[in-house]
Amino acid sequence: MCGIVGYIGSKPAREIIINGLKRLEYRGYDSAGLAIVNGETKIFKCKGRVQDLEEMVGKTDFNGTIGMGHTRWATHGEPNELNAHPQRSYKGNFIVVHNGIIENYAIIKKHLEGRGIEFTSQTDTEVLANLMEHLYIEGDLTAEQAITLALNRVEGAYGLVIICTKEPDRLFAAKKGSPLVIGVGEGENFIASDATPIVEHTQRVIYLNDDDLAIIKREELMLKTIRVNKIEPVVKKIDLKIGEIDKEGFPHFMLKEIFEQPRAIHDTFRGRVLPDHSGVMLGGLHQVLETVSQAERIIIIACGTSWHAGLIGEYFFEEYTRIPVEVEYASEFRYRNPIIKKGDIVIAISQSGETADTLAAVKLAKSKGAMVIGICNVVGSSIPRETDAGVYTHAGPEIGVASTKAFTTQVTVLAMMAFEIGHLKGVISAQYYKELIAELSSIPEKIEKALGQNAKAIDLSKNFEKIHNALYLGRGYLFPVALEGALKLKEISYIHAEGYPAAEMKHGPIALIDENMPVIIVATKDDTYEKIINNIQEIKARKGKVYAIVTEGDEIIKKMADYVLEVPETISAFSCLLAVIPLQLLSYHIAVLRGCNVDQPRNLAKSVTVE
């Protein structure tokens, strides 16, 4: 989950790396560090954020044209200066920044300590740096040979950038399980965890694959595997605009991304929905659509917000295709010896396309003979490259750690998949298929209208400033929305919140309800509307405070609830896309009011690339 930036060229490296780290800080912000080569190699690092590092480095005029930086999400060792990256080997020949986990570090560390090597940090990264140096010295090897040999001895995941101080005219980069992308410039090259720090310098990139080792110089780069097989680099052009990774006048990325959802959803179905609404064309599924339509079972795997989207996908597929669906936490799926049969369809959902647990579950499913389909946002990420087919959401970069537009665009893709398969199978008629697509096409405009509740959400947020708990309830398609609403509140405001099916309230959570317990109930008009009214009455009978998300024009619940936020009317299947909007706004404004760091909530990172 850490962020990595490296540069080699003719320009001052310090500013390029620091600015790059700022763009990657959503990946981790426990500590930050920088290594610059200029005759000698100097390391600067500190506990805290990139801004703290920038202030530290600003007190010196040391600069150079080669360097690398790191922003950390702590795994091994508490966040402090000693454990911050870069990590230096015991004699200083190797300097390493690392994203990932070396699983057998303890065994290697014990071996190296037996050789008299001392350690100064608690990190697995220092173990790797010391292993490289030990091999380098004992074997009288080149830096490339020592790195290659070390990487063949370690187990786990890594995205690495390495400087050898005895060979200071190059950077080494290696990948296994943690993403790295090389930016190819003129007389300069870049390396980063993703493309966001690179795009302002070049749009030509090389995505590293697992077991790749890159030797990067100013004018050239060489790509090998850690098995010493030379590879021909494949250079791709990325379509990413600087404006997409700036706040553009919004106080936080999260708020910007909430308001981007109409555009993001429109971009998700743009070019995929026929102009007359008569069909959906998902090119990434064209070759496998017939196979998917004949499946006897679909398994959806995901984590966090993507898992909530997967739950809605379950409702879509079962209603519109009549194919049984199971939704699994990727982190649990591969550890319980799951039953996967040839002919099963596995759908993996991940905003980043790099989620370690989801990626591992994809590989397991493939090994068992399942066809695997990916739904991801980041082009060129690991999951799309591992799957048999897939669909990109085209949401644009999502910088805020708490996902918003990722959720709604994932739901949009799942809806389109279900409709296309259902029509192919004959489960839904051509006319109904057309009506569904037409309604889906109207959702961006309706979300624009739902965003008009922002001012009201600001007012309601004042009621939550000092609370410690909240309960979220919903039924049917709106139950996953309740889960997502609760997650958003937890993530960014640090208020404990639980999402429950509304009918399950009577089986435990009702014991918590009193005049101090806010209950946020998602109650738009659908097939369960009458039932949800009963649930509200049960809450009010126990003096609970009811905050209801309702359909415009609803007078019944408006009279019963203490507070309401309204969304436009739509069919039950799409109510989730509208009802989640006021919940996102409410969570955001509560977090701001409580003084929380909305874009970088404590202990979290955007892309979970470690187990």
C-alpha positions as CSV (number, residue, x, y, z in Angstrom):
1,M,0.0,0.0,0.0
2,C,3.0,2.3,0.2
3,G,3.8,4.8,-2.6
4,I,7.0,4.7,-4.6
5,V,8.5,7.3,-6.9
6,G,11.9,7.2,-8.7
7,Y,13.6,9.4,-11.2
8,I,16.8,9.4,-13.3
9,G,17.5,12.1,-15.9
10,S,19.0,15.6,-16.2
11,K,16.5,17.5,-14.0
12,P,16.6,18.1,-10.3
13,A,15.2,15.0,-8.8
14,R,14.1,16.3,-5.5
15,E,11.1,18.3,-6.6
16,I,10.0,15.6,-9.1
17,I,10.0,13.0,-6.4
18,I,8.4,15.1,-3.7
19,N,5.6,16.2,-6.0
20,G,5.1,12.6,-7.1
21,L,4.9,11.4,-3.5
22,K,2.1,14.0,-2.9
23,R,0.1,12.3,-5.7
24,L,0.7,8.9,-4.1
25,E,0.1,9.8,-0.5
26,Y,-3.4,8.2,-0.6
27,R,-1.4,4.9,-0.6
28,G,0.1,5.5,2.8
29,Y,1.0,8.4,5.1
30,D,2.6,7.0,8.2
31,S,6.1,8.2,7.2
32,A,8.0,9.5,4.2
33,G,11.5,9.4,2.9
34,L,13.8,10.4,0.0
35,A,17.2,9.3,-1.3
36,I,19.2,11.6,-3.7
37,V,22.4,10.7,-5.5
38,N,24.9,13.4,-6.3
39,G,28.4,12.1,-5.8
40,E,27.3,10.8,-2.5
41,T,23.8,9.4,-1.6
42,K,21.9,11.3,1.1
43,I,18.7,10.0,2.8
44,F,16.0,12.2,4.3
45,K,13.1,10.6,6.2
46,C,10.6,11.3,8.9
47,K,7.5,10.2,10.7
48,G,4.4,11.8,9.2
49,R,3.3,13.0,5.8
50,V,5.1,14.1,2.7
51,Q,4.6,17.7,3.7
52,D,6.8,17.1,6.7
53,L,9.4,15.5,4.5
54,E,9.3,18.5,2.1
55,E,9.9,20.9,5.0
56,M,12.8,18.8,6.2
57,V,14.4,18.6,2.8
58,G,13.8,22.3,2.2
59,K,16.4,23.1,4.9
60,T,19.2,21.7,2.7
61,D,20.3,22.6,-0.8
62,F,21.4,19.0,-1.5
63,N,20.0,17.8,-4.9
64,G,20.9,15.6,-7.7
65,T,19.5,14.1,-10.9
66,I,18.9,10.5,-9.6
67,G,16.7,9.6,-6.6
68,M,13.7,7.8,-5.2
69,G,11.1,8.4,-2.6
70,H,8.6,6.6,-0.5
71,T,5.4,7.2,1.5
72,R,4.6,4.5,3.9
73,W,1.7,2.5,5.2
74,A,3.2,0.6,8.1
75,T,3.3,-3.2,8.2
76,H,6.5,-4.3,9.9
77,G,7.5,-1.8,12.6
78,E,5.7,1.2,14.0
79,P,5.6,4.4,12.1
80,N,8.8,6.3,13.1
81,E,12.0,7.6,11.4
82,L,14.0,4.4,11.9
83,N,11.3,2.3,10.1
84,A,10.7,4.8,7.4
85,H,12.0,4.1,3.9
86,P,14.4,4.3,2.2
87,Q,16.2,1.5,4.1
88,R,20.0,1.3,3.9
89,S,22.0,-1.9,4.1
90,Y,24.5,-2.4,6.9
91,K,27.5,-1.1,4.9
92,G,25.5,1.4,2.8
93,N,25.9,-0.2,-0.6
94,F,22.2,-0.8,-1.2
95,I,19.3,1.6,-0.5
96,V,15.8,0.2,-1.0
97,V,12.2,1.5,-1.0
98,H,9.6,-1.2,-0.8
99,N,5.9,-1.8,-1.1
100,G,4.7,-5.2,0.0
101,I,5.7,-7.8,2.6
102,I,8.7,-10.2,2.6
103,E,7.1,-13.2,4.3
104,N,10.2,-15.2,5.1
105,Y,12.1,-12.1,6.5
106,A,12.4,-13.6,10.0
107,I,14.3,-16.7,8.7
108,I,16.6,-14.5,6.5
109,K,17.2,-12.1,9.4
110,K,18.2,-14.8,11.8
111,H,20.6,-16.2,9.2
112,L,22.2,-12.7,8.6
113,E,22.4,-12.0,12.3
114,G,24.3,-15.3,12.6
115,R,26.8,-13.8,10.2
116,G,27.3,-10.8,12.4
117,I,25.1,-8.4,10.6
118,E,23.3,-5.9,12.8
119,F,19.9,-4.3,12.1
120,T,18.6,-0.9,13.1
121,S,15.0,-1.1,12.1
122,Q,12.0,-3.4,12.6
123,T,11.3,-3.6,8.9
124,D,11.4,-6.6,6.5
125,T,12.8,-4.1,3.9
126,E,16.1,-3.7,5.8
127,V,16.4,-7.5,5.8
128,L,16.1,-7.5,2.0
129,A,18.7,-4.6,1.7
130,N,21.1,-6.5,4.0
131,L,20.6,-9.8,2.1
132,M,21.4,-8.0,-1.2
133,E,24.6,-6.5,0.3
134,H,25.7,-9.8,1.9
135,L,25.4,-11.6,-1.4
136,Y,27.1,-8.7,-3.2
137,I,30.1,-8.7,-0.9
138,E,30.5,-12.5,-0.2
139,G,29.9,-13.5,-3.8
140,D,31.9,-10.6,-5.4
141,L,28.8,-10.0,-7.6
142,T,27.5,-7.1,-9.6
143,A,24.6,-5.2,-8.1
144,E,22.3,-6.8,-10.7
145,Q,23.5,-10.3,-9.8
146,A,23.1,-9.7,-6.1
147,I,19.6,-8.3,-6.5
148,T,18.5,-11.1,-8.8
149,L,19.9,-13.8,-6.4
150,A,18.2,-12.1,-3.4
151,L,14.8,-11.9,-5.1
152,N,15.0,-15.6,-5.9
153,R,15.4,-16.3,-2.1
154,V,12.6,-14.2,-0.7
155,E,9.0,-15.1,-0.5
156,G,6.1,-12.6,-0.5
157,A,5.2,-9.5,-2.4
158,Y,7.2,-6.5,-3.4
159,G,7.4,-3.4,-5.5
160,L,11.0,-2.3,-5.2
161,V,13.3,0.5,-6.3
162,I,16.9,0.1,-5.5
163,I,20.0,2.2,-5.6
164,C,23.5,0.6,-5.5
165,T,25.9,3.3,-4.3
166,K,28.8,1.6,-6.2
167,E,26.8,1.7,-9.4
168,P,25.1,5.1,-9.0
169,D,24.2,5.7,-12.7
170,R,21.1,3.5,-12.7
171,L,18.0,2.5,-10.7
172,F,16.9,-1.0,-10.3
173,A,13.1,-1.8,-10.0
174,A,11.4,-5.2,-9.4
175,K,7.8,-6.3,-9.0
176,K,6.0,-9.3,-7.6
177,G,2.5,-8.8,-6.4
178,S,2.8,-5.0,-5.8
179,P,2.4,-2.6,-8.8
180,L,5.1,-0.7,-10.5
181,V,5.0,1.3,-13.7
182,I,7.9,2.9,-15.6
183,G,7.5,6.3,-17.3
184,V,9.5,6.5,-20.5
185,G,10.8,10.0,-21.3
186,E,13.5,11.7,-23.5
187,G,16.8,11.3,-21.7
188,E,15.0,10.6,-18.5
189,N,12.9,7.8,-17.0
190,F,10.5,7.5,-14.1
191,I,9.3,4.7,-11.9
192,A,6.2,4.8,-9.6
193,S,3.5,2.7,-7.9
194,D,1.0,4.0,-10.4
195,A,0.8,6.5,-13.3
196,T,-0.4,9.5,-11.3
197,P,3.1,10.9,-10.6
198,I,4.2,10.2,-14.1
199,V,1.5,11.7,-16.3
200,E,2.7,15.3,-16.0
201,H,6.1,14.2,-17.4
202,T,5.3,11.6,-20.0
203,Q,2.3,9.5,-21.2
204,R,4.5,6.6,-22.4
205,V,4.6,3.8,-19.8
206,I,5.7,0.2,-19.2
207,Y,3.7,-1.9,-16.8
208,L,6.0,-4.4,-15.0
209,N,4.8,-7.9,-14.6
210,D,5.5,-10.3,-11.7
211,D,9.1,-11.4,-11.5
212,D,10.3,-8.5,-13.7
213,L,13.5,-6.7,-13.0
214,A,14.2,-3.4,-14.7
215,I,17.6,-1.7,-15.0
216,I,16.9,1.9,-15.7
217,K,19.4,4.5,-17.0
218,R,18.8,8.0,-18.4
219,E,18.9,7.0,-22.1
220,E,17.9,3.3,-21.9
221,L,16.3,0.6,-19.9
222,M,16.6,-3.1,-19.8
223,L,13.9,-5.5,-18.7
224,K,14.6,-9.0,-17.5
225,T,13.0,-11.6,-15.2
226,I,14.6,-12.7,-12.0
227,R,15.2,-15.9,-13.8
228,V,17.6,-13.8,-16.0
229,N,15.5,-14.0,-19.1
230,K,15.6,-10.8,-21.2
231,I,12.3,-9.3,-22.1
232,E,11.3,-6.8,-24.8
233,P,9.6,-3.9,-23.1
234,V,6.0,-3.1,-24.2
235,V,5.4,0.7,-24.2
236,K,1.8,1.8,-23.9
237,K,0.3,5.3,-24.0
238,I,-1.9,6.3,-21.0
239,D,-5.0,8.5,-21.3
240,L,-4.8,10.4,-18.1
241,K,-5.2,14.2,-17.7
242,I,-3.6,16.3,-15.0
243,G,-7.0,17.8,-14.1
244,E,-8.2,14.4,-13.1
245,I,-5.7,14.1,-10.3
246,D,-6.1,17.7,-9.0
247,K,-8.9,18.9,-6.6
248,E,-10.0,21.6,-9.1
249,G,-11.3,24.0,-6.4
250,F,-12.9,21.4,-4.1
251,P,-11.6,21.3,-0.5
252,H,-11.1,17.5,-0.7
253,F,-10.7,14.9,-3.3
254,M,-13.6,13.0,-1.7
255,L,-16.1,15.8,-2.3
256,K,-14.8,16.3,-5.9
257,E,-15.3,12.6,-6.5
258,I,-18.8,12.5,-5.1
259,F,-19.8,15.3,-7.4
260,E,-18.0,13.6,-10.4
261,Q,-20.4,10.6,-10.2
262,P,-22.8,11.7,-12.9
263,R,-19.9,12.1,-15.3
264,A,-18.3,8.9,-14.1
265,I,-21.4,6.8,-14.6
266,H,-22.0,8.4,-18.0
267,D,-18.4,7.5,-19.0
268,T,-19.0,4.0,-17.8
269,F,-21.8,3.3,-20.2
270,R,-20.6,5.7,-23.0
271,G,-20.0,3.8,-26.2
272,R,-21.5,0.7,-24.6
273,V,-25.2,1.6,-24.7
274,L,-26.7,1.8,-28.1
275,P,-28.2,5.3,-28.9
276,D,-31.8,3.9,-29.2
277,H,-31.3,2.0,-25.9
278,S,-31.9,-1.3,-27.7
279,G,-28.8,-3.0,-26.3
280,V,-25.6,-3.0,-24.3
281,M,-22.3,-3.9,-25.9
282,L,-19.6,-4.8,-23.5
283,G,-16.6,-5.4,-25.8
284,G,-14.5,-6.9,-23.0
285,L,-17.0,-9.7,-22.6
286,H,-17.8,-10.3,-26.3
287,Q,-15.8,-13.5,-26.6
288,V,-17.1,-15.1,-23.3
289,L,-20.7,-13.8,-23.1
290,E,-22.2,-17.1,-24.4
291,T,-20.2,-19.1,-21.9
292,V,-21.2,-16.8,-19.0
293,S,-24.9,-17.1,-20.0
294,Q,-24.7,-20.9,-19.7
295,A,-23.1,-20.8,-16.3
296,E,-24.7,-22.7,-13.4
297,R,-23.1,-20.5,-10.8
298,I,-21.4,-17.1,-10.5
299,I,-19.0,-16.3,-7.6
300,I,-18.3,-12.6,-7.0
301,I,-15.1,-11.8,-5.0
302,A,-14.1,-8.4,-3.7
303,C,-13.1,-6.5,-0.6
304,G,-14.5,-3.4,1.2
305,T,-16.7,-1.1,-0.9
306,S,-16.3,-3.4,-3.9
307,W,-17.8,-6.2,-1.9
308,H,-20.9,-4.0,-1.3
309,A,-21.1,-3.5,-5.0
310,G,-20.8,-7.2,-5.4
311,L,-23.8,-7.7,-3.1
312,I,-25.9,-5.5,-5.4
313,G,-24.5,-7.5,-8.4
314,E,-25.9,-10.7,-6.7
315,Y,-29.4,-9.1,-6.8
316,F,-28.9,-8.0,-10.4
317,F,-27.8,-11.4,-11.7
318,E,-30.3,-13.5,-9.8
319,E,-33.2,-11.2,-10.8
320,Y,-32.3,-10.6,-14.4
321,T,-30.4,-13.8,-15.4
322,R,-31.7,-16.4,-12.9
323,I,-28.1,-17.6,-12.3
324,P,-27.3,-18.4,-8.7
325,V,-24.7,-16.1,-7.2
326,E,-22.4,-16.2,-4.2
327,V,-20.6,-13.1,-2.9
328,E,-17.3,-13.7,-1.1
329,Y,-14.8,-11.7,0.8
330,A,-11.7,-12.3,-1.2
331,S,-9.7,-12.3,2.0
332,E,-11.6,-15.3,3.3
333,F,-12.4,-17.0,0.0
334,R,-9.0,-18.6,-0.6
335,Y,-8.3,-19.7,3.0
336,R,-11.3,-21.9,3.4
337,N,-10.7,-24.4,0.6
338,P,-13.6,-23.1,-1.5
339,I,-15.4,-25.4,-3.9
340,I,-14.8,-24.1,-7.4
341,K,-15.8,-26.2,-10.4
342,K,-14.9,-26.0,-14.1
343,G,-17.7,-24.0,-15.6
344,D,-18.1,-21.6,-12.7
345,I,-17.8,-17.9,-13.5
346,V,-15.8,-15.8,-11.0
347,I,-16.2,-12.0,-11.1
348,A,-13.4,-10.1,-9.3
349,I,-14.2,-6.5,-8.5
350,S,-11.4,-4.0,-7.5
351,Q,-11.1,-0.3,-8.0
352,S,-7.3,-0.4,-8.2
353,G,-7.0,-3.8,-9.8
354,E,-4.1,-4.4,-7.3
355,T,-6.0,-5.6,-4.2
356,A,-3.7,-8.3,-2.9
357,D,-6.5,-10.6,-1.5
358,T,-8.6,-10.3,-4.6
359,L,-5.6,-10.9,-6.9
360,A,-4.7,-14.0,-5.0
361,A,-8.3,-15.2,-5.1
362,V,-8.3,-14.7,-8.9
363,K,-5.2,-16.9,-9.3
364,L,-6.8,-19.6,-7.1
365,A,-10.0,-19.6,-9.2
366,K,-8.1,-19.8,-12.4
367,S,-6.0,-22.7,-11.1
368,K,-9.3,-24.6,-10.3
369,G,-10.6,-24.1,-13.9
370,A,-13.1,-21.3,-13.4
371,M,-13.4,-18.5,-16.0
372,V,-12.5,-15.2,-14.3
373,I,-13.9,-11.8,-15.2
374,G,-12.5,-8.6,-13.8
375,I,-14.3,-5.3,-13.1
376,C,-11.6,-2.7,-12.5
377,N,-11.0,1.0,-12.9
378,V,-7.2,1.2,-13.4
379,V,-6.2,0.3,-16.9
380,G,-3.2,-2.0,-17.1
381,S,-3.4,-3.0,-13.4
382,S,-2.7,-6.6,-12.3
383,I,-6.2,-8.0,-12.1
384,P,-7.2,-7.2,-15.6
385,R,-4.0,-8.8,-16.8
386,E,-4.7,-12.0,-14.8
387,T,-8.4,-12.4,-15.8
388,D,-9.8,-14.1,-18.9
389,A,-12.0,-11.1,-19.8
390,G,-13.3,-8.0,-18.1
391,V,-14.8,-4.5,-18.1
392,Y,-13.2,-1.3,-17.1
393,T,-15.4,1.2,-15.2
394,H,-13.7,4.3,-16.7
395,A,-14.5,6.2,-13.5
396,G,-11.2,8.2,-13.8
397,P,-8.7,8.4,-10.9
398,E,-10.1,8.1,-7.5
399,I,-7.7,9.7,-5.0
400,G,-9.8,9.9,-1.9
401,V,-9.2,6.8,0.2
402,A,-12.9,6.3,0.9
403,S,-14.4,5.1,-2.4
404,T,-17.4,6.9,-3.8
405,K,-17.5,6.9,-7.6
406,A,-15.8,3.5,-7.7
407,F,-18.9,2.1,-6.0
408,T,-21.5,3.6,-8.3
409,T,-19.6,2.8,-11.5
410,Q,-19.0,-0.8,-10.4
411,V,-22.7,-1.2,-9.8
412,T,-23.4,0.3,-13.2
413,V,-21.1,-2.3,-14.9
414,L,-22.8,-5.1,-13.0
415,A,-26.2,-3.9,-14.1
416,M,-25.2,-3.8,-17.7
417,M,-23.7,-7.3,-17.5
418,A,-26.8,-8.7,-15.9
419,F,-29.1,-7.0,-18.5
420,E,-27.0,-8.2,-21.4
421,I,-26.8,-11.8,-20.2
422,G,-30.5,-11.8,-19.1
423,H,-31.5,-10.7,-22.6
424,L,-29.3,-13.3,-24.3
425,K,-30.8,-16.0,-22.2
426,G,-34.4,-14.8,-22.8
427,V,-35.0,-14.2,-19.2
428,I,-36.0,-10.6,-20.0
429,S,-37.9,-9.5,-23.1
430,A,-36.4,-7.2,-25.7
431,Q,-38.9,-4.5,-24.6
432,Y,-38.0,-4.8,-20.9
433,Y,-34.3,-4.9,-21.8
434,K,-34.8,-1.6,-23.6
435,E,-36.7,0.0,-20.7
436,L,-34.0,-1.0,-18.3
437,I,-31.3,0.5,-20.4
438,A,-33.3,3.7,-20.9
439,E,-33.7,4.1,-17.1
440,L,-30.0,3.4,-16.5
441,S,-29.2,6.1,-19.0
442,S,-31.2,8.6,-17.0
443,I,-29.3,7.9,-13.7
444,P,-26.5,10.5,-14.2
445,E,-29.1,13.3,-14.5
446,K,-31.0,11.9,-11.4
447,I,-27.7,11.8,-9.4
448,E,-27.1,15.4,-10.3
449,K,-30.5,16.1,-8.7
450,A,-29.6,14.0,-5.7
451,L,-26.5,16.1,-5.2
452,G,-28.7,19.0,-4.6
453,Q,-29.2,17.6,-1.1
454,N,-25.7,18.8,-0.2
455,A,-26.7,21.9,1.7
456,K,-29.2,19.8,3.7
457,A,-26.6,17.2,4.4
458,I,-24.4,19.9,5.9
459,D,-27.2,21.0,8.2
460,L,-27.9,17.4,9.3
461,S,-24.2,16.7,9.9
462,K,-24.3,19.0,13.0
463,N,-26.4,16.4,14.8
464,F,-23.6,13.8,14.5
465,E,-20.7,15.9,15.7
466,K,-20.5,14.3,19.1
467,I,-22.2,10.9,18.7
468,H,-20.3,7.6,19.0
469,N,-22.5,5.1,17.3
470,A,-25.0,4.9,14.4
471,L,-27.2,2.2,12.9
472,Y,-27.9,1.9,9.1
473,L,-30.8,-0.1,7.8
474,G,-32.1,-1.1,4.4
475,R,-33.9,-3.8,2.6
476,G,-33.4,-5.6,-0.8
477,Y,-31.2,-3.6,-3.1
478,L,-30.9,-1.0,-0.3
479,F,-29.4,-3.3,2.3
480,P,-25.9,-3.1,0.6
481,V,-26.4,0.7,0.5
482,A,-26.9,0.6,4.3
483,L,-23.6,-1.3,4.6
484,E,-21.8,1.1,2.4
485,G,-23.2,4.1,4.2
486,A,-22.0,2.7,7.6
487,L,-18.6,1.9,6.1
488,K,-18.2,5.5,4.8
489,L,-19.1,6.9,8.3
490,K,-16.6,4.6,10.0
491,E,-13.8,5.2,7.5
492,I,-13.6,9.0,7.6
493,S,-15.3,10.2,10.8
494,Y,-14.2,7.4,13.1
495,I,-17.8,6.9,14.4
496,H,-18.7,3.3,15.0
497,A,-21.5,2.4,12.7
498,E,-23.3,-0.9,11.7
499,G,-25.3,-1.7,8.6
500,Y,-28.1,-4.2,8.9
501,P,-31.0,-5.6,6.9
502,A,-33.9,-3.7,8.4
503,A,-35.9,-6.8,9.3
504,E,-32.9,-8.2,11.2
505,M,-33.0,-5.2,13.5
506,K,-35.4,-7.1,15.8
507,H,-32.8,-9.9,16.2
508,G,-30.4,-7.9,18.2
509,P,-29.7,-4.3,17.2
510,I,-33.0,-3.0,18.5
511,A,-31.5,-3.4,22.0
512,L,-29.2,-0.5,21.2
513,I,-32.0,2.0,20.2
514,D,-32.7,4.9,22.5
515,E,-33.0,8.7,22.2
516,N,-29.2,8.9,21.7
517,M,-28.9,6.4,18.8
518,P,-29.3,7.9,15.3
519,V,-30.8,5.4,12.9
520,I,-30.2,6.1,9.2
521,I,-32.8,4.1,7.2
522,V,-32.7,3.9,3.4
523,A,-36.4,3.9,2.6
524,T,-37.0,4.8,-1.1
525,K,-40.1,3.5,-2.7
526,D,-39.7,-0.1,-3.8
527,D,-41.3,-3.5,-3.2
528,T,-40.4,-3.4,0.5
529,Y,-41.7,0.1,1.2
530,E,-44.6,-1.0,3.4
531,K,-42.3,-3.2,5.4
532,I,-39.7,-0.4,6.0
533,I,-42.5,1.8,7.3
534,N,-43.1,-0.8,10.0
535,N,-39.4,-0.8,10.9
536,I,-39.5,3.0,11.3
537,Q,-42.5,2.7,13.6
538,E,-40.5,0.2,15.7
539,I,-37.6,2.6,16.0
540,K,-39.8,5.6,16.9
541,A,-41.6,3.5,19.6
542,R,-38.2,3.2,21.3
543,K,-37.4,6.9,20.9
544,G,-34.8,6.4,18.2
545,K,-33.8,9.3,16.0
546,V,-34.7,8.5,12.4
547,Y,-32.8,9.9,9.4
548,A,-34.5,8.6,6.3
549,I,-33.4,8.6,2.7
550,V,-36.7,8.8,0.8
551,T,-38.1,9.2,-2.7
552,E,-39.1,12.7,-3.7
553,G,-42.7,13.4,-2.9
554,D,-42.9,10.8,-0.1
555,E,-45.2,12.2,2.5
556,I,-45.7,9.1,4.7
557,I,-42.2,8.6,5.9
558,K,-41.5,12.3,5.9
559,K,-44.1,12.7,8.7
560,M,-42.7,9.7,10.7
561,A,-38.9,10.5,10.4
562,D,-37.1,13.2,12.3
563,Y,-35.1,14.2,9.3
564,V,-35.2,13.2,5.6
565,L,-33.0,13.5,2.5
566,E,-34.7,13.1,-0.8
567,V,-33.6,11.4,-4.1
568,P,-35.5,11.2,-7.4
569,E,-37.7,8.3,-8.2
570,T,-36.4,5.3,-10.2
571,I,-37.0,1.5,-10.4
572,S,-36.0,-0.6,-7.4
573,A,-32.9,-2.0,-9.1
574,F,-31.4,1.5,-9.5
575,S,-32.5,2.9,-6.2
576,C,-29.1,2.0,-4.8
577,L,-27.3,4.3,-7.2
578,L,-29.3,7.3,-6.0
579,A,-29.8,6.5,-2.3
580,V,-26.0,6.2,-1.7
581,I,-25.4,9.8,-2.7
582,P,-26.9,11.5,0.4
583,L,-25.1,9.0,2.6
584,Q,-21.8,9.9,1.0
585,L,-22.5,13.6,1.5
586,L,-23.6,13.1,5.1
587,S,-20.5,11.1,6.0
588,Y,-18.2,13.6,4.3
589,H,-19.7,16.6,6.1
590,I,-19.7,14.8,9.5
591,A,-16.0,14.0,9.1
592,V,-15.2,17.6,8.1
593,L,-17.2,18.9,11.1
594,R,-15.3,16.6,13.4
595,G,-12.0,17.8,12.1
596,C,-11.0,14.5,10.5
597,N,-8.6,14.2,7.5
598,V,-11.2,13.2,5.0
599,D,-8.9,12.2,2.1
600,Q,-6.4,10.4,4.3
601,P,-8.2,8.8,7.2
602,R,-6.0,7.2,9.9
603,N,-4.7,3.7,9.4
604,L,-6.2,3.3,5.9
605,A,-4.7,3.3,2.4
606,K,-6.4,3.4,-1.0
607,S,-4.9,0.3,-2.5
608,V,-4.5,-2.7,-0.2
609,T,-1.6,-4.4,-1.8
610,V,-0.5,-6.5,1.2
611,E,-2.4,-9.2,3.0
